[in-house]
Every structure is written in C-alpha cells, then in structure tokens.
Amino acid sequence: MTDVPYKLPAGWCWVRLGEVAKREAVLLKPSDHPSRRFTYLGMEHVAAGQWDEPQAVEVNGDEIKSQVVAFRPGLVLYGKLRPYLNKVVVPRSTGVASTEFVPIAPLPDVLLPEYLGAFLRTPYFVAYAARNTTGSRQPRTRLDALWNAPIPLPPLPEQRRIVARVEELMARVREARRLREEARTEAERLWQSVLAETFPRPGSDLPEGWRWVRLGEVCEHFRESIDPRRYPARSFWLYSIPAYDEERQPVEAKGSEIGSAKLRVSVGVCLFSKLNPRIPRVWVLETVPDTGTPVASTEFMPLVPHTSVLDIKYLGQVL
C-alpha cells in the first residue's frame, strides 16, 4: 500500500483486508429443514460494541424464514448493518447467523481472527465503515469498502501479544462490571427497604395531613408522539430501557437510526416503565440535554405531576 493512514512500528505493514482474508459465505435455508434445531445468531443478539461472545438461540428451522450464513471457530462475523453500532463477533462454536453478518475467514499463519476482531471494533475502523455505507434509512457497509479497508498487520507473535493484552484488560472490565452490578443490586435492595419503612402501606393509618389519592388525580399521562424516521438528520436523545439499565443516561442518535415512533418528553416528566414492572425503572427528568430532541421509548409511561400538590422527586420515589 502506498496511501497508508499513519506510520506503523518496525515489522508491521499496511494491507488491504481482502489481501489477508476472504469471505466464507456458506448459505443455508433452515426452513427447508423445519424440524432441525439450529443455533442461530441474529443482529438483535449482539449489543452495540459488545466484546464477549453473544448468546445465540436454539430454534427449529421453520422459525427462521430467510437464508442464513454458517459460522465456525476461526471466522470473524462483521455486522454490516448500521456499522456505527460496532457489532463484531469472533465465534468459538458453530451455528448459523443472519446475512447481515459478513463471515470473514483470515488467512492461516497470517492473521489471527481475535486480532482482526479487535481491530474491527476500534474507533478508527468504525469511523471508516460509517463513512463507506450504502442506503440512508438502513445504512450498510459497502462490501467493496470492507475488503479494501486498510489493516495494520503486525507479525504473528505481536498479534498474539496484543490479543493476550486485550483479553487481560477485558477480564478487568468484566470484573469491574460484575462488582458494579453487585453494588447496584445491593444499593437497590437497601433503597427498597428504606422506601418500605418510609411510606405508609395501603390500609394503614396515614400521618396527620396526609391523604390517599389515585395517581390520575395528581398527574397527567403525557402522550405526544413523534416518528424520528421522518427527521433523518435531526439529533435525538433517546430515553430507552437499555439506556436506563446500562448507565441511566439517554443515548444520542440521528432520526435515521431510530426504527420506530417515540414519545416526546421534557423537563418535569417522570418516566415509569411498563415493561416487567417487577423491575423498578423510574426516570425523573429534572434536566435534559441542551441540544437535540428528547424522546422516550413507548415502553415508558410519561407522567407529569400537578406541581401544586405533587413533587416530581417524591413521585419518582413512590413509584
């Protein structure tokens, strides 16, 4: 390569992906084998930026209506649909996957699949793929751009060292996430205990000055909807169930990246999750981002309290 993106260490070289890997597209039609069990991996089974191998599902052939591609250990599955979502899988078992995945077979003794998988997840490559798409509503990485993508290729021993180092760091990340989840679970348990002791239970005597009311008497159900797909270039801040569960922060996305109608929200709205109500999800919007349009998943019920009688923080704690 002559048009190299940047200078590499000694012993490394720039190559095109198509020079060190090939597409292994073994197509199958599971519906031709309706009673056969398939290990199936769809785009929906991989979270954006997910590093660990996702959990595929076991389904009968008649449950898969379209063609699929076979995968095996030694391949890299690259998610070409909406490449900014950064969906890359390095499988350790066999199965079938959506054709939105490109099965990439690195050349043996030249390129490790684990190293390639790590590189395809880098911000550099994600930005490259996002610049080289086709389609507006459902952008996909152009295959010619994928195979012409510049790849920094170190010697195999260096690839193994990089992969080992990345795995070491990811093990720390997994442990940090486990500890954070344990702390969040314990904090939630303690908080529920505090709430149970603080708020009167139905049927019990209320303190002086308190009274029982119906929720609909002291707040309004805000129902204004918007379809972001009609505004493909506009920036939106999406309050979704996954965003709540992950960091309790809204996610910024273009209208073209949001696949369904949403609910308009604003400061002063309390979002109550209708999905799996046994899992408490209440999002009190005391502030919203200064730029973009805030919207919420329809799995939330936006409630606007009558501020003369009900404080929004109090509402959030009661719910």
VOGU-3710 file (C-alpha; in Angstrom, 3 decimals, decimal comma):
1> mtdvpyklpa> 0,000/0,000/0,000  1,199/3,498/-0,816  -1,604/5,599/0,727  -1,014/4,474/4,328  -3,140/6,089/7,079  -0,258/6,514/9,531  3,244/5,220/10,292  3,487/1,780/11,872  6,129/0,234/14,180  9,013/-1,657/12,638
11> gwcwvrlgev> 7,970/-5,062/11,335  4,375/-4,020/10,787  2,825/-3,286/7,393  -0,419/-1,935/5,971  -2,512/-4,388/3,935  -5,991/-4,445/2,469  -8,398/-6,732/4,292  -9,028/-8,629/1,052  -5,303/-9,453/0,849  -5,262/-11,308/4,183
21> akreavllkp> -8,835/-12,617/4,464  -11,664/-13,892/2,312  -15,417/-14,123/2,570  -16,693/-17,551/3,577  -20,366/-17,347/2,661  -21,907/-20,786/3,141  -25,613/-20,067/2,657  -28,338/-22,237/4,178  -32,132/-22,135/4,159  -33,265/-23,507/7,551
31> sdhpsrrfty> -36,930/-23,542/6,508  -36,046/-26,462/4,195  -35,362/-28,446/7,392  -38,324/-27,385/9,577  -37,738/-29,816/12,469  -33,950/-29,494/12,620  -32,515/-27,492/15,511  -30,236/-24,572/14,615  -28,003/-22,422/16,776  -28,972/-19,004/15,418
41> lgmehvaagq> -27,313/-15,640/15,888  -29,175/-12,518/14,788  -28,105/-8,896/14,868  -30,520/-8,414/17,765  -28,491/-10,866/19,868  -25,406/-8,642/19,783  -25,311/-5,429/21,790  -23,634/-2,340/20,334  -19,907/-2,575/20,988  -20,251/-5,967/22,671
51> wdepqavevn> -16,911/-7,693/23,180  -17,870/-11,005/24,778  -19,325/-13,701/22,562  -23,127/-13,253/22,491  -25,615/-15,928/23,444  -27,115/-17,485/20,327  -30,573/-19,080/20,469  -31,690/-22,617/19,682  -34,601/-22,656/17,216  -36,267/-25,010/14,760
61> gdeiksqvva> -35,639/-24,472/11,083  -39,234/-23,415/10,442  -38,727/-20,449/12,813  -36,083/-18,934/10,518  -37,820/-17,561/7,435  -34,816/-16,325/5,439  -31,431/-17,549/4,313  -28,576/-17,592/6,821  -24,807/-17,949/6,741  -22,941/-20,704/8,542
71> frpglvlygk> -20,233/-19,781/11,025  -17,484/-21,706/12,805  -14,460/-21,089/15,023  -11,729/-19,309/13,090  -14,082/-16,828/11,442  -14,978/-13,249/12,272  -18,597/-12,157/11,863  -18,793/-8,496/10,872  -22,170/-6,763/11,238  -22,530/-4,635/8,104
81> lrpylnkvvv> -25,944/-3,151/9,045  -25,617/0,218/10,803  -21,838/-0,131/11,239  -21,763/2,616/13,885  -23,327/0,024/16,237  -19,997/-1,833/16,128  -21,258/-5,428/16,100  -18,381/-7,870/15,668  -18,313/-11,498/16,820  -15,400/-13,943/16,998
91> prstgvaste> -17,295/-17,241/17,382  -15,963/-20,163/19,406  -18,619/-22,602/18,210  -20,589/-23,438/15,081  -24,005/-22,159/14,093  -25,869/-20,003/11,606  -26,232/-16,240/11,523  -28,212/-13,514/9,837  -26,931/-12,499/6,428  -26,415/-9,030/7,921
101> fvpiaplpdv> -23,180/-10,582/9,189  -20,259/-10,952/6,782  -18,286/-14,136/7,597  -14,604/-13,250/7,267  -12,002/-16,029/7,123  -8,479/-14,730/7,932  -5,631/-16,453/6,118  -3,979/-19,019/8,426  -0,494/-18,128/9,690  -1,033/-14,543/8,536
111> llpeylgafl> -3,887/-13,036/10,524  -5,421/-14,150/13,817  -9,238/-13,904/13,956  -9,003/-12,495/17,509  -6,650/-9,742/16,329  -8,884/-8,920/13,362  -11,950/-8,866/15,603  -10,212/-6,441/17,954  -9,201/-4,146/15,105  -12,676/-4,101/13,543
121> rtpyfvayaa> -14,008/-2,819/16,883  -11,601/0,132/17,056  -12,953/3,695/16,712  -10,705/4,085/13,654  -12,378/1,242/11,770  -15,910/2,041/12,981  -15,477/5,584/11,628  -14,095/4,204/8,353  -17,050/1,835/7,954  -19,569/4,565/8,812
131> rnttgsrqpr> -18,105/6,741/6,036  -18,443/3,945/3,498  -22,085/2,892/3,566  -24,931/2,497/1,154  -28,584/3,187/1,967  -29,941/6,022/4,085  -32,633/4,537/6,324  -30,735/1,289/6,887  -27,083/2,042/6,113  -24,821/-0,909/5,429
141> trldalwnap> -21,068/-1,007/4,978  -20,235/-1,333/1,295  -18,553/-4,685/0,698  -16,004/-3,204/-1,688  -15,004/-0,748/1,047  -14,816/-3,569/3,590  -12,413/-5,648/1,523  -10,357/-2,578/0,592  -10,117/-1,414/4,213  -6,517/-0,769/5,333
151> iplpplpeqr> -5,459/-3,108/8,144  -2,284/-2,661/10,248  -0,669/-6,104/10,171  1,951/-6,974/12,798  3,938/-10,238/12,872  2,030/-13,193/14,356  3,899/-13,155/17,698  2,964/-9,493/18,097  -0,655/-10,271/17,185  -0,735/-12,928/19,923
161> rivarveelm> 0,739/-10,480/22,437  -1,856/-7,834/21,533  -4,715/-10,332/21,789  -3,462/-11,549/25,188  -3,167/-7,985/26,461  -6,642/-7,071/25,244  -8,116/-10,179/26,884  -6,327/-9,309/30,123  -7,827/-5,817/30,085  -11,279/-7,136/29,176
171> arvrearrlr> -11,119/-9,517/32,135  -10,628/-6,463/34,345  -13,558/-4,738/32,656  -15,782/-7,781/33,252  -14,801/-7,870/36,904  -15,444/-4,145/37,287  -18,874/-4,568/35,685  -19,661/-7,514/37,975  -18,710/-5,522/41,054  -20,683/-2,519/39,836
181> eearteaerl> -23,750/-4,678/39,243  -23,419/-6,224/42,693  -23,144/-2,767/44,233  -26,145/-1,525/42,243  -28,215/-4,553/43,285  -27,299/-4,104/46,937  -27,985/-0,365/46,802  -31,361/-1,022/45,178  -32,227/-3,591/47,849  -31,310/-1,171/50,626
191> wqsvlaetfp> -33,214/1,632/48,914  -36,338/-0,516/48,636  -36,044/-1,248/52,356  -35,820/2,471/53,076  -38,873/3,172/50,930  -40,852/0,386/52,578  -40,135/1,880/56,005  -40,738/5,471/54,904  -44,030/5,299/53,004  -47,317/4,144/54,577
201> rpgsdlpegw> -48,764/0,962/53,145  -52,296/0,762/51,719  -54,787/0,205/54,515  -52,565/1,658/57,209  -53,217/4,872/59,078  -51,720/7,976/57,496  -49,854/10,672/59,385  -51,754/13,870/60,065  -52,131/15,990/56,929  -51,668/13,048/54,542
211> rwvrlgevce> -54,411/11,562/52,325  -54,761/8,745/49,823  -55,301/9,764/46,177  -55,411/8,000/42,832  -52,382/8,566/40,622  -54,595/10,029/37,889  -55,862/12,681/40,289  -52,437/14,245/40,804  -50,662/13,792/37,471  -51,297/13,644/33,732
221> hfresidprr> -50,353/10,913/31,279  -48,301/12,724/28,597  -48,986/11,072/25,219  -47,443/13,259/22,491  -45,646/11,042/19,970  -43,111/11,667/17,211  -41,626/9,451/14,500  -37,875/10,259/14,324  -37,638/8,498/10,953  -39,406/11,494/9,419
231> yparsfwlys> -36,468/13,650/10,515  -33,454/11,518/9,497  -30,823/14,237/10,019  -32,156/15,558/13,333  -30,383/14,679/16,559  -32,472/12,922/19,227  -31,782/11,941/22,821  -33,390/8,566/23,417  -34,528/7,514/26,881  -34,846/3,745/26,420
241> ipaydeerqp> -34,973/0,692/28,677  -31,433/-0,426/27,653  -30,097/3,110/28,253  -31,670/3,123/31,713  -30,281/-0,304/32,576  -26,787/0,498/31,302  -25,911/3,958/32,591  -29,212/5,753/33,235  -28,189/8,251/30,580  -30,041/8,950/27,314
251> veakgseigs> -28,342/7,917/24,078  -27,861/10,386/21,222  -28,937/9,153/17,771  -29,980/10,539/14,413  -33,586/10,147/13,359  -32,487/7,718/10,646  -31,021/5,454/13,338  -34,241/5,116/15,336  -36,552/2,445/13,990  -39,968/3,317/15,440
261> aklrvsvgvc> -42,191/6,068/16,804  -41,293/7,502/20,221  -42,814/9,736/22,880  -41,848/13,372/23,268  -40,544/14,190/26,748  -39,216/17,255/28,534  -38,095/18,538/31,911  -40,690/17,757/34,556  -41,651/14,349/33,177  -41,425/11,166/35,243
271> lfsklnprip> -40,945/8,058/33,094  -42,457/4,874/34,530  -41,551/1,594/32,818  -44,458/-0,641/31,820  -42,067/-3,440/30,811  -41,532/-6,083/33,519  -42,909/-3,896/36,334  -41,333/-6,202/38,901  -38,063/-4,494/37,885  -38,374/-0,894/39,152
281> rvwvletvpd> -37,442/1,553/36,412  -38,417/5,164/37,111  -36,613/8,017/35,340  -37,182/11,517/36,720  -36,258/14,147/34,118  -35,046/17,127/36,117  -32,813/18,143/33,205  -32,493/17,151/29,548  -29,619/17,712/27,075  -29,399/21,267/25,697
291> tgtpvastef> -29,147/20,075/22,089  -31,349/17,642/20,176  -34,892/16,444/20,801  -35,531/14,305/23,888  -37,752/11,278/23,225  -38,620/8,139/25,166  -39,372/4,532/24,328  -43,066/3,660/24,257  -42,245/1,096/26,963  -42,214/4,098/29,299
301> mplvphtsvl> -45,315/5,890/30,547  -44,557/9,653/30,772  -46,247/11,168/33,821  -46,434/14,910/34,515  -47,281/15,665/38,166  -49,524/18,530/39,213  -46,726/20,531/40,798  -49,082/22,371/43,147  -49,746/19,137/45,025  -47,081/16,614/43,952
311> dikylgqvl> -43,306/16,975/43,805  -41,730/15,076/40,917  -38,914/13,650/43,081  -41,478/12,399/45,580  -43,460/10,818/42,722  -40,325/9,057/41,482  -39,666/7,608/44,936  -43,259/6,437/45,404  -43,237/4,687/42,033
//
